[in-house]
Amino acid sequence: MAAVEKIITALSELEKDIDSLSMKVQDMKKRILTNSDKEISQLREKVIEVARTESEKIIATAKKEAEEKSQKILEDAEFNLTKLKENTKLSFDKSVKLVVDSVLNKGDTI
């Protein structure tokens, strides 16, 4: 009978050890999940920061390009306006001369 009691005692201790290991595994699982959540949160923040930095760079580049194009358009417009003013003045001067010549020539024929 002593052998049966030893076996029962050994099995009981084995069961206690298994229960203890099971609890330790559950604790480890909780810690792993907690650490994973922390890591995920930290990585998410890093990804957001990298995306924000990249988007700021893209926006800055686009803004710079737009400002350069806008400046070029402004310069072209000013150049064209100057040419238009010159052409208008030239045409006006020619028109005045033509009208004066016409008036003076008509005056001679009367």
Residue pairs with C-beta under 8 A, 6 or more apart in sequence:
none
